[in-house]
C-alpha cells in the first residue's frame, strides 16, 4: 500500500491537533468554572481545605472554583470521578493520604493514585496524637505498652473505622510494638472520641485536630505525637518515635488532577497552591486546624505520594487489613 505525501501530512496534522488544542487551552486557562471534588462530607477537615483552596484559586485566577462533596468508600468515589474526568484542569481532587493507602486497602479499584493522577501541590501535613482516657494507668508510651503487654487482649483502642487515619496509625503502632490490644472500629471519629471520653474504650491515636481540645481541657491524657518532632501545640508531649523507633504517621492534604492534564495548567495551579500554603493567613488557618503547612510543588509532592503509597502498602499487607 502506497501512502501519498499529502495523506501522511494529513495524518500527522490529525495526530498533532489534540496536542495543539491542549496547548492553546493551557494558555487561556481557566475560561470557565472548575470543580474541586472532596471525598468526604461537608463540614469536615477535608471539606475545609477544599473550600480554602477553592477560595484562593477563585480570587487569584479569575474564575470560580467550586467544591463538590462526593463522600463514600473512604474517598474512593471522589477519586474515581476525577480519575475518569477530562484532563483539562477543570476537575481536581482534594487528595489525602487516604488515597495513598486505599490503593492497597481496596482490591477492586478502577484507578491508581500513582498511575492515574498528576499530583499538583501539597498543602499541609496533619499530625496525630496517642491519647488515653484518664482512668488508664499509663503516663507515657512506654507505660501503655507495658500495661498492654501485662494485660493481653484486654486493653482497647478505638479508631474512626477500617481504613481511617486512626486505624492506619494504630496498625503501624501494633506492628512496631507487638502489643495485643483490642481494636474497636467506629463509624467516624466523633463516636470514637465520645466513647473514649466516656471510658467505653481506653485509647486512641487520632488526628491532632480531633483531640487537641479535649487534651487542653484535661479530659484526655496525651502520651505521644505521631511526628518525629514535638508539636508547637503540644510542646510537652514527646514523639512516639522516642519510645518506638521509626514510628511516624501523618496525613498529607493536597490537590491532584487527572493524569494527562497539560503541564502548563498543572504548573499554574501548583504555583498558586504553594503560594496559598505559604500565605500568613493560610498558615494561621492551617494551624487552627491542628496541622502544619507543607507547600510542596509538583515534583516534590509526587515523590511524597509515591513514598506514602509504598509505606502504607507495606503496613496494610503486614497487618493483613482489608476494607470491609
C-alpha positions in Angstrom: 0.0 0.0 0.0 1.4 3.4 -1.1 0.5 6.4 1.1 0.8 9.8 -0.6 2.8 12.6 1.0 -0.5 14.6 1.3 -2.1 11.7 3.2 0.9 11.5 5.6 0.8 15.2 6.3 -3.0 14.9 7.0 -2.4 12.1 9.4 0.4 14.0 11.2 -1.8 17.1 11.4 -4.7 15.0 12.9 -2.4 13.5 15.5 -1.0 16.8 16.5 -4.4 18.5 16.7 -5.2 17.4 20.3 -1.7 18.5 21.5 -2.1 21.9 19.8 -5.6 22.2 21.3 -4.4 21.4 24.8 -1.5 23.8 24.4 -3.9 26.6 23.4 -6.2 25.7 26.2 -3.4 25.8 28.8 -2.5 29.4 27.6 -6.0 30.7 28.3 -6.9 28.6 31.4 -9.2 29.0 33.2 -12.0 30.2 31.0 -14.9 28.7 32.9 -15.7 27.5 36.5 -13.7 24.5 37.8 -14.5 21.9 40.4 -12.6 20.6 43.4 -14.0 17.3 44.4 -13.7 16.1 48.0 -14.3 12.6 49.1 -15.7 13.5 52.5 -18.8 15.2 53.8 -19.3 18.9 54.2 -18.0 20.4 57.5 -15.0 18.1 57.9 -11.4 19.0 57.7 -11.1 17.8 54.1 -14.0 19.9 53.1 -12.5 22.9 54.9 -9.2 22.5 53.0 -11.1 22.2 49.7 -13.0 25.4 50.4 -9.9 27.3 51.5 -8.1 26.4 48.2 -11.2 27.0 46.1 -11.5 30.5 47.5 -7.8 31.2 46.9 -7.9 30.0 43.3 -11.1 31.8 42.6 -9.6 35.1 43.8 -6.3 34.6 42.0 -7.2 33.0 38.7 -10.4 35.0 37.9 -12.8 32.1 37.6 -15.0 30.3 40.2 -13.6 27.1 41.8 -16.5 25.2 43.2 -16.3 22.5 45.9 -18.2 19.3 45.2 -18.5 16.7 48.0 -18.8 13.1 47.0 -18.4 11.1 50.2 -18.2 7.3 50.3 -15.9 4.3 50.2 -13.2 6.1 52.1 -12.8 8.8 49.5 -12.7 6.4 46.5 -15.9 7.7 44.9 -14.4 11.1 44.5 -11.0 9.8 43.4 -12.6 7.6 40.7 -14.7 10.5 39.4 -11.6 12.7 39.0 -9.5 9.9 37.5 -12.1 9.4 34.8 -12.6 13.2 34.2 -11.4 15.1 31.2 -7.7 16.0 31.9 -8.3 19.7 31.2 -7.8 21.3 34.7 -11.5 21.8 35.3 -11.9 18.8 37.6 -9.5 18.5 40.5 -9.3 16.2 43.6 -8.7 17.3 47.2 -6.4 14.3 47.8 -5.1 13.0 51.2 -3.0 10.1 52.5 -6.2 8.0 52.4 -5.9 7.9 48.6 -2.4 6.5 49.1 -3.3 3.7 51.4 -6.6 3.0 49.7 -4.6 1.7 46.7 -3.7 -1.3 48.8 -6.6 -1.4 51.2 -9.2 -1.9 48.4 -8.6 -4.7 45.9 -11.2 -3.7 43.3 -10.4 -0.1 42.5 -10.7 1.0 38.8 -7.9 3.6 39.2 -4.5 4.0 40.9 -3.4 7.1 42.8 0.1 7.0 41.3 -0.7 5.9 37.7 -3.9 7.9 37.1 -3.3 11.2 38.8 -1.0 14.2 38.3 0.0 15.5 41.8 -0.4 19.3 41.6 0.8 20.5 45.0 0.7 19.6 48.7 -0.9 22.0 51.2 -0.3 20.6 54.6 0.6 17.6 56.8 -1.6 16.6 59.7 -0.1 15.1 62.8 -1.8 12.8 65.3 -1.6 12.0 69.0 -1.8 8.9 71.1 -4.3 9.6 73.9 -5.9 7.6 76.7 -8.8 8.0 79.0 -7.5 9.4 82.3 -8.5 6.1 84.0 -5.8 4.2 82.1 -2.8 3.7 84.4 -0.2 5.0 81.9 1.5 8.3 81.7 3.8 7.6 78.8 4.0 5.5 75.6 6.4 3.0 77.4 3.9 2.6 80.3 1.0 2.0 77.9 3.0 -0.7 76.0 3.9 -2.3 79.3 0.3 -2.2 80.6 -1.0 -3.7 77.3 1.6 -6.5 77.4 0.7 -7.3 81.0 -3.0 -7.4 80.0 -3.0 -9.0 76.5 -6.4 -8.8 74.7 -7.9 -6.6 77.4 -6.8 -3.0 76.6 -9.0 -1.4 73.9 -8.0 1.0 71.1 -10.6 2.9 69.1 -10.5 4.0 65.5 -12.7 6.0 63.2 -13.3 2.9 61.1 -11.5 0.4 58.9 -9.1 2.3 56.7 -9.4 5.6 58.6 -6.3 7.5 59.7 -6.6 6.4 63.3 -6.8 2.8 62.1 -3.7 3.1 60.0 -1.8 4.9 62.8 -2.8 2.1 65.2 -1.8 -0.7 62.8 1.7 0.8 62.4 1.9 1.1 66.2 0.9 -2.5 66.6 3.4 -3.8 64.1 6.2 -1.9 65.7 5.4 -2.8 69.3 3.8 -6.2 69.1 1.1 -5.2 71.6 -2.1 -7.3 71.8 -4.8 -4.7 72.1 -8.5 -4.9 71.0 -9.2 -2.7 68.0 -12.7 -1.2 68.2 -13.7 0.5 64.9 -16.4 3.2 64.9 -18.3 4.9 62.1 -16.3 8.1 62.3 -14.0 9.9 64.7 -16.8 11.7 66.5 -18.3 8.5 68.0 -14.9 7.1 68.8 -13.8 10.2 70.7 -17.2 10.3 72.5 -16.8 6.7 73.8 -13.1 7.4 74.7 -14.2 10.4 76.8 -16.9 8.2 78.4 -14.4 5.4 79.2 -16.1 2.8 77.0 -12.7 2.5 75.2 -9.3 3.2 76.6 -7.0 4.6 73.9 -7.0 6.3 70.5 -4.4 7.5 68.0 -6.4 10.3 66.5 -5.7 13.4 64.4 -4.5 16.3 66.5 -7.4 18.3 65.3 -9.8 15.8 66.7 -8.3 15.5 70.2 -6.4 18.8 71.0 -9.4 20.4 72.6 -10.0 17.5 74.9 -6.3 17.4 75.8 -6.3 21.1 76.7 -9.5 20.6 78.8 -7.8 17.7 80.7 -10.3 15.2 79.5 -7.8 13.1 77.6 -4.2 12.3 78.6 -1.7 12.6 75.7 1.2 10.1 75.7 2.9 10.8 72.4 2.6 12.5 69.0 2.9 10.8 65.7 5.5 13.1 64.2 9.3 12.7 64.8 9.5 16.2 66.4 7.4 17.8 69.1 4.4 19.9 68.1 4.1 23.6 68.9 0.5 23.0 70.0 1.7 20.1 72.4 5.2 21.1 73.3 5.3 18.9 76.4 4.3 15.7 74.6 7.2 13.7 73.2 7.1 11.9 69.8 6.0 8.2 69.9 9.2 7.6 68.0 11.2 8.4 71.1 9.9 5.1 72.5 9.1 3.3 69.3 11.9 3.8 66.8 10.9 4.5 63.3 7.3 5.4 64.1 5.9 8.3 62.1 2.4 8.8 60.8 0.9 11.9 59.3 -1.8 12.8 56.7 -0.9 14.9 53.7 -3.5 17.1 52.1 -3.1 18.4 48.5 -4.6 18.8 45.1 -4.3 16.3 42.2 -5.6 16.4 38.6 -6.3 13.6 36.2 -3.1 12.2 34.6 -2.7 13.9 31.2 -3.6 17.4 32.3 -1.5 19.8 30.4 1.8 20.5 32.3 1.3 24.3 31.9 -2.0 24.0 33.8 -0.6 21.8 36.4 2.3 24.2 36.9 0.0 27.2 37.1 -2.1 25.5 39.8 0.9 24.3 41.6 2.4 27.7 41.9 -0.9 29.1 43.2 -1.4 26.4 45.8 2.2 26.6 47.0 1.7 30.4 47.4 -1.5 29.8 49.3 0.1 27.3 51.7 2.8 29.9 52.5 0.5 32.8 52.9 0.5 34.1 56.5 -3.3 34.0 56.8 -3.5 30.5 55.4 -0.6 29.4 57.7 -2.6 30.6 60.7 -5.7 28.9 59.5 -3.8 25.6 58.9 -2.5 25.9 62.5 -6.1 26.3 63.8 -6.9 23.0 62.1 -4.1 21.4 64.1 -1.9 20.9 61.0 1.4 22.3 59.7 1.9 23.9 56.2 3.6 21.7 53.7 3.9 23.8 50.5 5.3 21.3 48.0 5.2 21.8 44.3 4.5 19.1 41.8 7.8 17.1 41.7 8.2 17.0 45.5 4.6 16.2 46.0 4.7 13.4 43.5 7.7 11.8 45.4 5.7 12.2 48.7 2.6 10.4 47.2 4.7 7.5 45.9 6.5 7.2 49.2 3.3 7.2 51.2 1.6 4.7 48.9 4.6 2.3 49.3 4.8 2.8 53.1 1.2 2.2 53.8 1.1 -0.7 51.4 3.7 -2.5 53.5 1.8 -1.7 56.7 -1.5 -2.9 55.3 0.0 -6.1 53.9 1.9 -6.9 57.1 -1.2 -6.3 59.2 -3.5 -8.2 56.9 -6.0 -5.5 56.7 -8.8 -5.4 54.1 -11.5 -2.9 53.6 -15.0 -4.0 54.7 
